[in-house]
Amino acid sequence: MTMISVPDVPAIELGEQEKAPGRPNRARTIGAVMVGAALVTFVNVTAAIYLYRGVNDLRAIEARLDQLGQFEQRIGARIDTVNNGFQSRFETLDRQLQASFGHINGNIARLEQGQPAAAEAEMPRAPEPSAFSGTTVAEASAVENPAEQDSDGSPTFKRKVSPPGPNPSYQRIQQADGKVYYKKIN
């Protein structure tokens, strides 16, 4: 191949052709792409670290919420136990109160008819707190009524009269879960 060279025109080399004024250098382009890739990689790694920490924090919070749910169930069970105990005591006291009212009403009816009230129909008095502190109900009743004891000293108990019926000013409502509520009737 023949080459024509003109002495007045400068020769163009291939290396200089790449450095033409409108085109960027390949090395600079590759460097810029590598810096951009490194920056994107750094951002991705940072995001992955924060995401990993967030997931671990979320797992820890879920574990604590599970423990809180179990704690709530235990507290609920204890409250139900206490509630049932109080309801049982209130029912017992209500029956005793209703029996006392029935006994009083029976005595009043006998007195209205002119019949004397029975000697055993006398209402027992409430014991004084200082005299009976630390004693059981059986001991207190034995001290109060010494004539009503067996030969061995143990107290005898009378059968209680069934209550005349529920108090008409309150309505007893028992729900399906066993809880009992009283509603005042106007």
Backbone torsions as a table, in degrees:
resi	resn	phi	psi	omega
1	MET	NA	139.8	-175.4
2	THR	-101.6	140.2	-178.1
3	MET	-116.1	132.7	179.2
4	ILE	-103.0	127.4	178.7
5	SER	-124.7	135.3	177.6
6	VAL	-106.3	125.2	-175.5
7	PRO	-66.6	-25.1	-177.5
8	ASP	-81.9	-20.5	-176.6
9	VAL	-98.1	129.1	179.4
10	PRO	-69.6	145.4	-179.8
11	ALA	-77.5	144.0	-179.9
12	ILE	-101.2	123.2	178.6
13	GLU	-96.4	156.4	-178.9
14	LEU	-63.9	-36.4	179.1
15	GLY	-64.5	-36.2	179.6
16	GLU	-76.4	-25.5	-179.8
17	GLN	-64.0	-35.5	178.1
18	GLU	-69.5	-25.3	-178.1
19	LYS	-92.2	27.5	179.6
20	ALA	-64.4	152.6	-170.8
21	PRO	-62.5	-24.6	-175.9
22	GLY	-96.7	-5.7	-174.6
23	ARG	-117.5	136.4	179.3
24	PRO	-76.8	163.5	-179.5
25	ASN	-77.1	142.8	179.2
26	ARG	-64.9	-38.4	-179.8
27	ALA	-63.6	-40.3	178.5
28	ARG	-68.0	-38.9	179.1
29	THR	-63.6	-46.3	178.7
30	ILE	-63.3	-41.6	178.0
31	GLY	-62.0	-43.7	179.5
32	ALA	-64.6	-40.8	177.7
33	VAL	-63.8	-40.4	-179.7
34	MET	-66.6	-41.7	177.9
35	VAL	-64.1	-41.8	177.9
36	GLY	-62.9	-42.7	178.5
37	ALA	-64.7	-39.4	178.8
38	ALA	-66.2	-40.1	178.6
39	LEU	-65.2	-43.7	177.6
40	VAL	-64.0	-40.2	178.1
41	THR	-63.1	-43.0	178.9
42	PHE	-62.0	-44.4	178.8
43	VAL	-63.0	-42.3	179.3
44	ASN	-63.7	-43.0	179.6
45	VAL	-64.8	-42.7	178.5
46	THR	-62.6	-44.1	178.4
47	ALA	-63.4	-39.3	179.3
48	ALA	-64.4	-39.1	179.3
49	ILE	-65.1	-46.8	179.3
50	TYR	-65.5	-36.8	177.4
51	LEU	-65.3	-41.6	178.2
52	TYR	-62.7	-44.4	178.0
53	ARG	-63.3	-40.9	178.9
54	GLY	-63.2	-40.7	178.3
55	VAL	-65.5	-41.4	178.2
56	ASN	-64.7	-41.2	176.7
57	ASP	-63.1	-39.7	178.8
58	LEU	-64.0	-40.9	177.2
59	ARG	-63.9	-40.8	179.0
60	ALA	-64.4	-41.0	179.4
61	ILE	-66.5	-40.2	177.8
62	GLU	-63.0	-39.8	178.4
63	ALA	-63.2	-41.8	179.3
64	ARG	-67.6	-36.1	177.2
65	LEU	-66.1	-37.3	175.9
66	ASP	-62.7	-42.1	178.1
67	GLN	-64.7	-37.0	178.7
68	LEU	-65.4	-38.9	176.7
69	GLY	-62.9	-41.5	178.1
70	GLN	-66.2	-39.9	178.2
71	PHE	-62.5	-42.1	179.0
72	GLU	-62.2	-40.2	178.8
73	GLN	-65.0	-41.5	179.1
74	ARG	-64.2	-43.8	179.5
75	ILE	-64.7	-42.3	178.5
76	GLY	-60.5	-40.8	179.1
77	ALA	-64.9	-41.2	179.5
78	ARG	-67.0	-40.0	178.2
79	ILE	-64.0	-40.8	177.6
80	ASP	-62.7	-40.0	179.0
81	THR	-62.8	-45.9	179.4
82	VAL	-64.9	-41.9	179.5
83	ASN	-61.2	-44.5	178.4
84	ASN	-63.0	-37.6	178.2
85	GLY	-64.2	-44.4	178.5
86	PHE	-66.5	-41.4	178.5
87	GLN	-60.9	-40.6	178.6
88	SER	-62.6	-44.2	179.1
89	ARG	-64.7	-41.6	178.7
90	PHE	-63.6	-39.5	178.2
91	GLU	-64.4	-41.3	178.5
92	THR	-63.7	-45.4	178.6
93	LEU	-64.7	-36.7	178.6
94	ASP	-64.3	-43.6	178.6
95	ARG	-63.1	-42.4	179.4
96	GLN	-64.6	-41.1	178.8
97	LEU	-65.4	-42.8	178.4
98	GLN	-64.0	-38.4	177.4
99	ALA	-64.8	-40.0	177.8
100	SER	-64.9	-42.5	176.8
101	PHE	-62.0	-41.3	177.7
102	GLY	-62.6	-40.7	178.7
103	HIS	-63.9	-44.2	179.3
104	ILE	-65.2	-43.7	178.9
105	ASN	-62.7	-38.4	176.9
106	GLY	-63.8	-42.5	178.0
107	ASN	-64.5	-40.5	178.5
108	ILE	-63.8	-41.4	179.5
109	ALA	-64.3	-39.8	178.3
110	ARG	-64.9	-41.0	-179.9
111	LEU	-67.2	-35.7	177.7
112	GLU	-67.2	-31.3	179.7
113	GLN	-83.0	-6.6	177.7
114	GLY	93.3	2.6	178.2
115	GLN	-88.4	140.8	178.2
116	PRO	-72.5	147.0	177.4
117	ALA	-69.7	145.7	-177.9
118	ALA	-63.8	152.5	-178.4
119	ALA	-66.3	-35.9	179.5
120	GLU	-79.8	-4.6	-179.3
121	ALA	-81.9	-0.5	179.4
122	GLU	-63.0	135.3	-178.1
123	MET	-71.0	130.7	178.4
124	PRO	-70.4	143.0	180.0
125	ARG	-85.1	152.3	177.6
126	ALA	-73.6	134.9	-179.0
127	PRO	-70.4	151.4	177.5
128	GLU	-73.6	138.6	-176.0
129	PRO	-61.7	-35.6	-176.9
130	SER	-70.8	-33.1	-176.8
131	ALA	-76.2	-28.6	-172.6
132	PHE	-117.4	18.8	-180.0
133	SER	-70.0	130.4	179.2
134	GLY	86.8	3.9	178.9
135	THR	-103.7	159.7	177.9
136	THR	-87.3	172.4	-179.8
137	VAL	-64.6	-39.9	-179.4
138	ALA	-64.2	-41.2	179.0
139	GLU	-66.5	-40.8	-179.3
140	ALA	-64.6	-41.4	179.4
141	SER	-70.4	-30.9	178.0
142	ALA	-67.7	-37.9	179.7
143	VAL	-72.3	-37.3	-177.2
144	GLU	-70.5	-41.0	-178.1
145	ASN	-123.1	78.4	-177.7
146	PRO	-68.0	-20.0	-179.5
147	ALA	-73.5	-18.8	-177.1
148	GLU	-97.4	46.9	179.5
149	GLN	-121.0	151.1	175.2
150	ASP	-72.5	177.4	179.8
151	SER	-67.3	-25.9	-179.8
152	ASP	-86.3	-0.3	176.2
153	GLY	96.1	-5.5	179.0
154	SER	-82.7	142.4	-176.0
155	PRO	-74.9	147.6	174.3
156	THR	-97.7	145.7	-177.8
157	PHE	-112.4	137.2	177.8
158	LYS	-84.8	150.8	175.5
159	ARG	-75.8	131.9	-177.9
160	LYS	-79.0	147.9	177.2
161	VAL	-77.2	137.2	179.8
162	SER	-65.4	146.1	-177.2
163	PRO	-66.2	151.2	-177.1
164	PRO	-70.5	-12.4	-179.5
165	GLY	143.0	172.7	-177.9
166	PRO	-70.3	156.1	178.6
167	ASN	-65.9	124.5	-175.1
168	PRO	-70.5	-12.7	-178.7
169	SER	-88.2	-5.7	177.6
170	TYR	-131.4	144.0	177.7
171	GLN	-112.9	129.9	179.7
172	ARG	-89.1	126.3	-179.8
173	ILE	-121.2	120.2	178.0
174	GLN	-111.2	124.1	-177.9
175	GLN	-87.3	170.7	-176.6
176	ALA	-64.1	-29.0	-179.0
177	ASP	-83.0	2.7	174.6
178	GLY	97.7	-4.7	-179.8
179	LYS	-78.5	141.7	-176.3
180	VAL	-116.8	131.3	177.9
181	TYR	-125.8	152.0	176.8
182	TYR	-116.4	129.6	-177.9
183	LYS	-115.6	131.7	-178.7
184	LYS	-77.4	133.7	179.4
185	ILE	-101.8	129.1	-179.5
186	ASN	-87.3	NA	NA
